[in-house]
Amino acid sequence: MAAFIYVCGPSGAGKDSVIARARERLEGHPSFAFAQRLMTRPAEPGSHHRSVSPAEFAALEAAGGLCMSWAAHGFRYGVERQALALVQSGRWVMVSGSREHAPRACVDFPGTRIVVVRASHDLLARRLRERRRESAQALAEREARNLLWPELRGDLEVVNQGRLEDAVRILTDGVLRWLAG
């Protein structure tokens, strides 16, 4: 049975990097697709989301154009309804989401598989600082949220502590097992 593959984890865990490399390996598989996340934050080099204005996001949401939406870090995030149509047509669809929204995704879309990408708190803090895209206050808020957030258990755990290729292999091997049924 096809479903969403919902990838989440703390800020700085490297979700986008792991997903981007997994996409290179899985793209073109007939039973698989990626959903591009929408976000009200401007896109930066290396970003993997589609940037929309807050007004565009609100209009899409009001018109029923999103199958998932949530707020975090002062921004709005969402996944367009076409992703749900792909699941309903029999494809597994990977989305990048929020840890807070993961339980709701499982309720709204039975069969959703949760993938949690993890790294140590020290490494998370270092990666966040190295991104240099947030103010000191926003950075401190993300780091505090990472420390306070309860441990989320997923259907697949991906530790992104060392070589990126190791984390990508764990994700792609898990996805291929699900696709094989």
C-alpha positions as CSV (number, residue, x, y, z in Angstrom):
1,M,0.0,0.0,0.0
2,A,1.5,3.4,-1.0
3,A,1.8,6.1,1.6
4,F,3.6,9.3,2.5
5,I,7.2,8.9,3.7
6,Y,7.4,11.8,6.2
7,V,11.0,12.9,6.9
8,C,11.5,15.0,10.0
9,G,14.0,15.8,12.7
10,P,15.6,18.6,14.6
11,S,16.9,21.8,13.0
12,G,20.5,21.1,11.8
13,A,20.1,17.3,11.4
14,G,20.7,17.6,7.7
15,K,17.2,16.5,6.5
16,D,17.4,18.5,3.3
17,S,20.9,17.2,2.4
18,V,19.9,13.5,3.1
19,I,16.7,13.9,1.1
20,A,18.5,15.6,-1.8
21,R,21.0,12.8,-2.1
22,A,18.3,10.1,-1.7
23,R,16.4,11.8,-4.5
24,E,19.3,11.3,-6.8
25,R,19.2,7.6,-6.1
26,L,15.4,7.1,-6.1
27,E,14.3,9.5,-8.9
28,G,12.7,7.7,-11.7
29,H,11.5,4.7,-9.6
30,P,7.9,4.1,-10.9
31,S,6.4,3.6,-7.4
32,F,8.1,6.7,-5.9
33,A,7.9,10.5,-6.0
34,F,9.1,13.5,-4.0
35,A,6.8,16.3,-2.9
36,Q,8.4,19.8,-2.9
37,R,7.6,21.6,0.4
38,L,6.3,25.2,0.2
39,M,7.6,27.7,2.6
40,T,7.1,31.4,3.3
41,R,10.8,31.9,3.8
42,P,12.8,33.1,0.8
43,A,14.8,30.4,-0.9
44,E,18.6,30.4,-0.4
45,P,21.3,28.6,-2.3
46,G,20.9,24.9,-1.5
47,S,17.3,25.3,-0.5
48,H,14.9,22.5,-1.5
49,H,11.7,24.3,-1.0
50,R,9.5,26.5,-3.1
51,S,9.3,29.9,-1.7
52,V,5.8,31.6,-1.6
53,S,4.7,34.8,0.0
54,P,2.5,34.6,3.1
55,A,-0.5,35.9,1.0
56,E,0.1,33.1,-1.7
57,F,0.3,30.5,1.1
58,A,-2.9,31.7,2.7
59,A,-4.7,31.7,-0.6
60,L,-3.5,28.2,-1.5
61,E,-4.5,26.9,2.0
62,A,-8.0,28.6,1.8
63,A,-8.6,27.1,-1.6
64,G,-7.8,23.6,-0.4
65,G,-4.6,23.4,-2.4
66,L,-2.6,22.0,0.5
67,C,-2.9,18.5,2.0
68,M,-0.5,19.4,4.9
69,S,0.3,22.7,6.5
70,W,2.0,23.9,9.7
71,A,3.8,26.8,11.3
72,A,7.3,26.8,12.8
73,H,10.0,29.3,13.4
74,G,7.8,32.2,12.3
75,F,7.2,30.7,8.8
76,R,4.4,28.7,7.2
77,Y,5.1,25.3,5.6
78,G,3.0,23.1,3.4
79,V,2.7,20.3,0.9
80,E,0.4,20.8,-2.1
81,R,-2.6,18.5,-2.7
82,Q,-1.0,17.0,-5.8
83,A,1.2,14.9,-3.4
84,L,-1.9,13.3,-2.0
85,A,-3.1,12.5,-5.5
86,L,0.2,10.7,-6.1
87,V,-0.3,8.6,-3.0
88,Q,-3.9,7.8,-4.0
89,S,-2.7,6.7,-7.4
90,G,-0.3,4.1,-5.8
91,R,3.0,6.0,-5.4
92,W,5.0,6.4,-2.2
93,V,5.7,10.1,-1.8
94,M,8.5,11.6,0.4
95,V,7.8,14.8,2.1
96,S,10.0,16.9,4.5
97,G,8.0,17.9,7.5
98,S,7.9,19.1,11.1
99,R,8.4,16.8,14.1
100,E,5.4,18.5,15.7
101,H,3.2,17.8,12.7
102,A,4.3,14.1,12.3
103,P,1.6,12.6,14.6
104,R,-1.1,14.6,12.8
105,A,0.2,13.4,9.4
106,C,-0.2,9.8,10.6
107,V,-3.8,10.4,11.7
108,D,-4.7,12.3,8.5
109,F,-3.0,9.9,6.2
110,P,-3.0,6.3,7.6
111,G,0.0,4.3,6.6
112,T,2.3,7.2,6.7
113,R,5.9,6.1,7.5
114,I,7.9,8.4,9.7
115,V,11.6,8.8,9.1
116,V,13.5,10.6,11.8
117,V,16.9,12.1,10.9
118,R,19.1,12.7,14.0
119,A,22.4,14.1,15.1
120,S,24.0,14.9,18.5
121,H,23.0,18.1,20.1
122,D,26.5,19.5,19.8
123,L,26.6,18.8,16.1
124,L,23.1,20.2,15.6
125,A,24.2,23.5,17.3
126,R,27.4,23.7,15.2
127,R,25.5,23.1,11.9
128,L,22.9,25.8,12.8
129,R,25.7,28.3,13.5
130,E,27.5,27.4,10.3
131,R,24.3,28.1,8.2
132,R,24.5,31.8,9.1
133,R,21.0,32.4,8.0
134,E,19.4,33.5,11.4
135,S,19.8,36.1,14.0
136,A,21.5,35.2,17.3
137,Q,18.0,35.1,18.9
138,A,16.5,32.9,16.3
139,L,19.5,30.6,16.5
140,A,19.1,30.4,20.3
141,E,15.4,29.6,19.9
142,R,16.1,26.7,17.5
143,E,18.8,25.3,19.7
144,A,16.5,25.5,22.8
145,R,13.7,23.9,20.8
146,N,16.0,21.0,19.8
147,L,16.9,20.4,23.5
148,L,13.4,20.6,24.8
149,W,11.7,18.5,22.1
150,P,10.7,15.0,23.2
151,E,12.4,12.1,21.4
152,L,10.3,11.1,18.4
153,R,10.4,7.5,17.3
154,G,10.0,6.8,13.7
155,D,9.5,3.8,11.4
156,L,13.1,4.5,10.3
157,E,15.9,6.2,12.2
158,V,18.6,7.9,10.2
159,V,21.7,9.1,12.2
160,N,23.4,11.8,10.2
161,Q,26.5,12.1,12.4
162,G,29.3,11.2,10.1
163,R,29.5,10.7,6.3
164,L,26.4,12.0,4.5
165,E,26.5,8.9,2.2
166,D,26.0,6.6,5.3
167,A,22.8,8.5,6.2
168,V,21.6,8.5,2.6
169,R,22.2,4.7,2.4
170,I,20.1,4.1,5.5
171,L,17.3,6.2,4.1
172,T,17.3,4.7,0.6
173,D,17.6,1.1,1.8
174,G,14.6,1.7,4.1
175,V,12.6,3.2,1.3
176,L,13.4,0.5,-1.1
177,R,12.3,-2.1,1.5
178,W,8.9,-0.3,1.8
179,L,8.6,-0.1,-2.0
180,A,9.3,-3.9,-2.3
181,G,6.4,-4.5,0.1
